[in-house]
Amino acid sequence: MATQTLAERIETLRPTGLSPLLNTAQLMARYGVSNWTVNEWVKAGAPVEPTAFRGRRFDLAKVEAWMAARTAADAVPAQRTA
């Protein structure tokens, strides 16, 4: 079986309502970050999918939504209390 790109996997799974799960290395490549950064994201609450084996898997759609919410929260200025 030939290796599929992420875009091809997304299109293959779209009719089923599923999305591909990424491993840590794939998430690192997607965002151009280090393993340390992904670990920090997980500590900060990034969504991780449960697996039946050792390792982590990430639903890209959920991670993107988490990143967007986090960015939006960072954009809102903190209210001052006097």
Contact map, one row per residue, 1 for C-alpha under 8 A:
1110000000000000000000000000000000000000000000000000000000000000000000000000000000
1111000000000000000000000000000000000000000000000000000000000000000000000000000000
1111100000000000000000000000000000000000000000000000000000000000000000000000000000
0111111110000000000000000000000000000000000000000000000000000000000000000000000000
0011111110000000000000000000000000000000000000000000000000000000000000000000000000
0001111111000000000100000000000000000000000000000000000000000000000000000000000000
0001111111100000000000000000000000000000000000000000000000000000000000000000000000
0001111111110000000000000000000000000000000000000000000000000000000000000000000000
0001111111111000001100000000000000000000000000000000000000000000000000000000000000
0000011111111100001100000000000000000000000000000000000000000000000000000000000000
0000001111111110000000000000000000000000000000000000000000000000000000000000000000
0000000111111110000000000000000000000000000000000000000000000000000000000000000000
0000000011111111111100000000000000000000000000000000000000000000000000000000000000
0000000001111111111000000000000000000000000000000000000000000000000000000000000000
0000000000111111110000000000000000000000000000000000000000000000000000000000000000
0000000000001111110000000000000000000000000000000000000000000000000000000000000000
0000000000001111111000000000000000000000000000000000000000000000000000000000000000
0000000000001111111100000000000000000000000000000000000000000000000000000000000000
0000000011001100111110000000000000000000000000000000000000111000000000000000000000
0000010011001000011111000000000000000000000000000000000000110000000000000000000000
0000000000000000001111100000000000000000000000001000000011110000000000000000000000
0000000000000000000111111110000000000000000000000000000011110000000000000000000000
0000000000000000000011111110000000000000000000000000001111000000000000000000000000
0000000000000000000001111111000000100100000000000000000111000000000000000000000000
0000000000000000000001111111100000100000000000000000000000000000000000000000000000
0000000000000000000001111111110000000000000000000000000000000000000000000000000000
0000000000000000000001111111111000000100000000000000000001000000000000000000000000
0000000000000000000000011111111111100100000000000000000000000000000000000000000000
0000000000000000000000001111111110000000000000000000000000000000000000000000000000
0000000000000000000000000111111100000000000000000000000000000000000000000000000000
0000000000000000000000000011111110000000000000000000000000000000000000000000000000
0000000000000000000000000001111111000000000000000000000000000000000000000000000000
0000000000000000000000000001101111101100000000000000000000000000000000000000000000
0000000000000000000000000001000111111100000000000000000000000000000000000000000000
0000000000000000000000011001000011111110000000000000000000000000000000000000000000
0000000000000000000000000000000001111111000000000000000000000000000000000000000000
0000000000000000000000000000000011111111100000000000000000000000000000000000000000
0000000000000000000000010011000011111111110000000000000000000000000000000000000000
0000000000000000000000000000000000111111111000000000000000000000000000000000000000
0000000000000000000000000000000000011111111100000000000000000000000000000000000000
0000000000000000000000000000000000001111111111000000000000000000000000000000000000
0000000000000000000000000000000000000111111111110000000000000000000000000000000000
0000000000000000000000000000000000000011111111000000000000000000000000000000000000
0000000000000000000000000000000000000001111111000000000000000000000000000000000000
0000000000000000000000000000000000000000111111100000000000000000000000000000000000
0000000000000000000000000000000000000000111111110000000000000010010000000000000000
0000000000000000000000000000000000000000010011111000000001100110010000000000000000
0000000000000000000000000000000000000000010001111100000111100000000000000000000000
0000000000000000000010000000000000000000000000111110000111100000000000000000000000
0000000000000000000000000000000000000000000000011111000110000000000000000000000000
0000000000000000000000000000000000000000000000001111111110000000000000000000000000
0000000000000000000000000000000000000000000000000111110000000000000000000000000000
0000000000000000000000000000000000000000000000000011111000000000000000000000000000
0000000000000000000000000000000000000000000000000011111100000000000000000000000000
0000000000000000000000100000000000000000000000000010111110000000000000000000000000
0000000000000000000000110000000000000000000000011110011111000000000000000000000000
0000000000000000000011110000000000000000000000011110001111100000000000000000000000
0000000000000000000011110010000000000000000000111000000111110110000000000000000000
0000000000000000001111000000000000000000000000111000000011111110000000000000000000
0000000000000000001111000000000000000000000000000000000001111111000000000000000000
0000000000000000001000000000000000000000000000000000000000111111100000000000000000
0000000000000000000000000000000000000000000000100000000001111111110000000000000000
0000000000000000000000000000000000000000000001100000000001111111111000000000000000
0000000000000000000000000000000000000000000000000000000000011111111100000000000000
0000000000000000000000000000000000000000000000000000000000001111111110000000000000
0000000000000000000000000000000000000000000001100000000000000111111111000000000000
0000000000000000000000000000000000000000000000000000000000000011111111100000000000
0000000000000000000000000000000000000000000000000000000000000001111111110000000000
0000000000000000000000000000000000000000000000000000000000000000111111111000000000
0000000000000000000000000000000000000000000000000000000000000000011111111100000000
0000000000000000000000000000000000000000000000000000000000000000001111111110000000
0000000000000000000000000000000000000000000000000000000000000000000111111111000000
0000000000000000000000000000000000000000000000000000000000000000000011111111000000
0000000000000000000000000000000000000000000000000000000000000000000001111111100000
0000000000000000000000000000000000000000000000000000000000000000000000111111100000
0000000000000000000000000000000000000000000000000000000000000000000000011111110000
0000000000000000000000000000000000000000000000000000000000000000000000000111111000
0000000000000000000000000000000000000000000000000000000000000000000000000001111100
0000000000000000000000000000000000000000000000000000000000000000000000000000111110
0000000000000000000000000000000000000000000000000000000000000000000000000000011111
0000000000000000000000000000000000000000000000000000000000000000000000000000001111
0000000000000000000000000000000000000000000000000000000000000000000000000000000111
